[in-house]
Amino acid sequence: MLAHKLQAKIYKRGYLELKNLPFKEGTQIEIIISKKKRKKNLQKLICNDHVWTEEDIKAVERGREIINQWKTS
């Protein structure tokens, strides 16, 4: 199944209109709708806007230790 991700705003209460879909007329499709979540903090990390504190680094190291324990057990 080839999936297409679209983002849209609902301008009227309960009404959503999708235009220029990449399907032929008569094609049956499945639609899943979810509320977009904010990724503000994750975007800062991706953009290297985040300043790593000593506590952040220790948390990452603890996480690595846990993962390594899972790998060996």
N, C-alpha and C positions, 0 to 999 in steps of 0.2 A: 504494500500500500504506500503510495506516495502522498506525503502530508504537506500541506501548505499552511504556513502560519501568517495570520493577518491580525492587524491591530485596528480597532475601530472604537469610536465613542458613541454612546447612546445619547442622542440629542433630544429625543422625545421619550416620554415614559413608556418603557416596554417595547420600543420600536427600534429595530436595527435593519439597515439596508446595506447589502453588500453588492458592489458593482465590479465589473471587469474580472470575474472569477475565471480561472484557467481551465474551465470545463466546457464541454459541448452541451448544447441544449438537450434536455432529456436525461442527462447523466444523473444517476442517484448518488447522493453524497451523504456523509455523516458529519454532523456539526457538534462540536463540543465547545461550550462557552465557559470561561472562567474570568474572574476579576483579576486584573493585572496587579501584581504585587510590586511594591517599591523595592528597588535594589540599590538604594542610595549608598549604603556602606560597602557593598560588594563592588560597586562601580569605582569607589574611591581606591579600593585595594587594587583593582585591575589597572587603574590609571597611575598607580604608584604615588597616590596622593596621601597615602597612609604613612604615618610616622610610627615605626615599630618601637615599642617600649620594651624594657627589660622583661616586664611581665608577659607581653605578647610572645616574645622569643621563648621564654620558659614554657608557656602553654603549648607552643608548637613542638618543642622538644619532648614534653610529656606525651603528647599525642603520638609522636613517632615511636616512643618507647612502647606504648600500648600496642600499636600496629605491629611492631617487631615481635612482641610477645605472642600475638595471635598467629603470626607466620610460623613461629617455632613450635607452637603447641599442636 
